């Protein structure tokens, strides 16, 4: 059994990297990757615990990539088995600081509107390092200023919103190239969550392949059998590595661990991709 999509409290999960690994072990997982959002801070702890428990560990991270700035849309791309952590660390340090600076500007704006808050209050909404502008609409809903996240997002996060504060965006090409520079394998995460379906998704995956995507997360807890079959077809059509993950964050999520039909092939492809493409 394997799980290549797990989160700890380093980003937005409920448990420490070590605790995540131990829970995976209890569920019978023998191969895993910790893929925290926009952070590789938990990798060493997870890897060390995996060694102690006899679990094969693959370094991972889940990165946000902008697809439509005008509507504040993005996709997630998983990066696996990277060899140059500094390339990712430099980017992730810059990204986090940009997000903090952006949140501070929003705090000033909210206070000027009579919505009194602080950076610390917003930071407390997430247990780890994964703080983004999306925590602003979360706070506004929590405080009762909006009755829906989407309405608050439209006003504060969408670029055409009346309270939008400009920030940097990193598009798909940039993120995929960053992962490749790090020696990693870029994989499209949970394709079921993309707005494109059917032929439109086929065309989008074709585009992603052209700009460097290497894999697709075919086996995912939320995928239906029909979706899995479609993603398997896309993987074969565009010669993509298929991966498998639960996207586990907390005890309320579906259990850790999956058993895809081609488990050995998945791991072999991930570990050997860069060797074959040097």
C-alpha positions in Angstrom: 0.0 0.0 0.0 1.2 3.5 -0.8 0.2 7.1 -0.3 1.9 9.9 -2.2 -0.3 12.8 -1.1 -0.2 13.6 2.6 -0.2 16.8 4.6 1.1 17.7 8.1 0.7 20.7 10.3 3.7 22.2 8.5 1.1 23.4 6.0 -2.6 22.8 6.8 -2.7 19.3 8.3 -3.7 18.3 11.8 -0.6 16.3 12.8 3.2 16.6 12.9 5.2 14.9 10.0 6.2 12.1 12.4 2.6 11.5 13.5 1.4 11.4 9.9 4.1 8.7 9.1 3.1 6.7 12.2 -0.6 6.8 11.2 0.3 5.7 7.7 2.3 2.8 9.1 -0.7 1.8 11.2 -2.8 1.7 8.0 -0.3 -0.6 6.3 1.4 2.0 4.1 4.9 0.9 3.0 5.7 3.8 0.7 4.8 7.4 1.2 5.4 11.0 0.3 4.8 14.1 2.5 3.4 16.8 0.2 2.7 19.8 2.3 1.4 22.9 0.6 4.1 25.3 -0.4 6.6 24.0 2.2 9.3 21.3 2.4 9.9 22.0 6.1 8.6 18.7 7.3 10.5 16.5 4.9 13.5 15.7 7.1 11.3 14.8 10.1 9.1 12.6 7.9 12.0 10.9 6.2 13.7 10.1 9.5 10.6 8.6 11.0 10.1 6.5 7.8 13.6 5.1 8.2 12.8 4.1 11.8 9.6 2.4 10.8 10.9 0.7 7.6 8.8 2.9 5.2 10.1 3.9 1.8 10.1 7.7 1.6 9.8 10.0 -1.5 10.3 13.7 -1.0 7.3 15.8 -2.1 5.6 19.1 -2.0 2.3 20.5 -3.4 2.6 23.8 -5.2 0.0 26.3 -6.3 0.1 27.4 -10.0 -2.1 30.2 -11.3 -4.2 29.5 -14.4 -6.5 32.4 -14.7 -5.5 35.6 -12.8 -8.6 37.5 -13.8 -10.8 35.0 -11.9 -8.2 34.0 -9.2 -8.1 30.4 -10.4 -5.3 28.0 -9.8 -4.3 24.3 -9.9 -2.1 22.3 -7.7 1.0 20.5 -9.0 2.8 17.9 -6.9 6.6 17.7 -7.1 8.3 14.4 -6.3 11.8 13.1 -5.7 13.6 16.5 -6.2 17.3 16.5 -5.7 18.0 20.2 -5.4 16.1 21.4 -2.3 17.7 24.9 -2.5 15.9 25.7 -5.7 12.5 25.0 -4.0 13.6 26.6 -0.7 14.5 29.9 -2.3 11.2 30.1 -4.1 9.1 29.0 -1.1 10.8 31.5 1.2 10.1 34.3 -1.2 6.5 33.1 -1.7 5.8 33.0 2.1 7.2 36.4 2.6 5.1 37.8 -0.2 2.0 36.3 1.2 2.8 37.7 4.7 3.3 41.1 3.2 0.0 40.8 1.4 -1.9 39.7 4.5 -0.5 42.7 6.4 -1.8 45.0 3.7 -5.2 43.4 4.0 -5.1 43.8 7.8 -4.6 47.5 7.3 -7.4 47.7 4.8 -9.8 45.8 7.0 -9.1 48.0 10.0 -9.7 51.1 7.8 -13.1 49.5 7.0 -13.9 49.1 10.7 -13.3 45.3 10.6 -10.7 45.1 13.3 -8.2 42.3 13.1 -4.5 41.6 13.2 -2.0 39.4 11.4 -1.8 37.2 14.4 -5.5 36.5 14.3 -5.4 35.6 10.6 -2.3 33.5 11.1 -4.1 31.5 13.8 -6.5 30.3 11.2 -3.9 27.8 10.0 -1.8 25.6 12.3 1.2 25.6 10.0 3.0 27.8 7.5 0.4 27.8 4.7 -1.1 31.3 5.0 -2.5 32.8 1.9 -4.9 35.6 0.9 -7.7 33.0 1.0 -7.6 33.3 4.8 -9.1 36.8 4.5 -12.5 35.6 3.3 -12.3 32.8 5.8 -11.9 35.3 8.6 -14.7 37.5 7.2 -17.1 34.6 7.2 -16.0 33.5 10.7 -16.6 37.1 12.0 -20.0 37.2 10.4 -19.3 40.0 7.9 -20.1 37.6 5.0 -22.5 34.7 4.8 -20.5 32.8 2.2 -16.9 32.3 1.3 -17.5 32.9 -2.4 -19.0 36.4 -1.8 -16.1 37.4 0.4 -13.6 35.9 -2.1 -15.2 37.9 -4.9 -14.8 41.2 -3.1 -11.3 40.7 -1.6 -9.5 38.0 -3.6 -10.7 38.2 -7.2 -8.6 40.8 -9.2 -11.8 42.7 -10.1 -13.0 42.8 -6.5 -13.7 46.2 -4.9 -11.2 45.4 -2.1 -8.6 43.4 -4.0 -5.0 44.0 -3.2 -2.6 43.1 -6.0 -0.1 40.3 -5.4 2.4 38.2 -7.4 1.1 35.2 -9.3 3.2 32.2 -10.4 1.8 30.5 -13.4 1.8 26.9 -14.5 4.8 27.2 -16.8 6.8 28.8 -14.0 5.9 26.2 -11.4 6.5 23.2 -13.7 9.9 24.7 -14.8 10.8 25.3 -11.1 10.1 21.6 -10.3 12.1 20.4 -13.3 15.0 22.7 -12.2 14.9 21.1 -8.8 15.4 17.7 -10.4 11.8 16.8 -9.4 8.9 15.2 -11.2 5.9 17.5 -11.7 2.5 15.8 -11.4 -1.0 17.2 -11.9 -2.9 16.8 -8.6 -6.5 15.7 -8.2 -7.7 16.3 -11.8 -11.3 15.8 -10.6 -11.1 19.3 -9.0 -10.3 21.1 -12.2 -13.2 22.9 -13.9 -12.4 21.3 -17.2 -14.1 18.0 -18.0 -14.1 15.5 -20.9 -12.6 16.8 -24.1 -11.8 20.2 -22.5 -9.8 18.4 -19.8 -8.1 16.3 -22.5 -7.0 19.5 -24.3 -5.8 21.0 -21.1 -3.7 18.0 -20.2 -2.3 18.1 -23.7 -1.3 21.7 -23.0 0.3 20.8 -19.6 2.3 18.0 -21.3 3.6 20.6 -23.8 4.8 22.9 -21.0 6.5 20.0 -19.1 4.1 18.1 -16.9 5.3 14.6 -16.3 2.5 12.9 -14.4 -1.1 12.8 -13.3 -2.7 11.8 -10.0 -4.9 9.1 -11.5 -5.7 7.3 -8.2 -7.2 9.6 -5.7 -9.7 9.0 -2.9 -12.4 11.3 -4.4 -12.1 9.9 -7.9 -15.0 7.8 -9.2 -14.2 4.6 -11.1 -15.3 6.4 -14.3 -12.9 9.2 -13.6 -10.0 6.8 -12.9 -10.6 5.1 -16.2 -10.6 8.5 -18.0 -7.4 9.6 -16.3 -5.7 6.3 -17.1 -6.6 6.9 -20.7 -5.2 10.4 -20.6 -2.0 9.1 -19.0 -1.6 6.5 -21.8 -2.4 9.1 -24.5 0.1 11.7 -23.3 2.7 9.3 -21.8 2.3 10.5 -18.3 3.4 8.8 -15.0 0.4 7.9 -12.9 0.5 8.5 -9.2 -1.8 7.7 -6.2 -2.6 9.7 -3.1 -5.3 10.3 -0.5 -4.7 14.0 0.1 -5.0 13.2 3.8 -5.1 16.2 6.3 -6.9 15.0 9.4 -8.9 12.2 11.1 -12.1 13.3 9.4 -10.6 12.6 6.0 -10.9 9.3 4.2 -8.2 6.8 5.5 -4.6 7.1 4.6 -3.3 4.7 1.9 -4.4 3.3 -1.5 -3.6 0.2 -3.4 -3.5 1.1 -7.1 -3.3 -1.7 -9.6 0.1 -0.6 -10.8 1.8 0.2 -7.5 5.3 -1.1 -8.4 5.2 0.7 -11.8 4.2 4.0 -10.1 7.2 3.9 -7.8 9.6 2.7 -10.4 8.6 5.5 -12.8 8.9 8.2 -10.1 12.3 7.1 -8.9 13.8 6.5 -12.3 12.3 9.3 -14.3 15.3 11.7 -14.0 17.8 9.0 -14.4 16.2 8.0 -17.7 15.9 11.7 -18.9 19.4 12.9 -18.0 
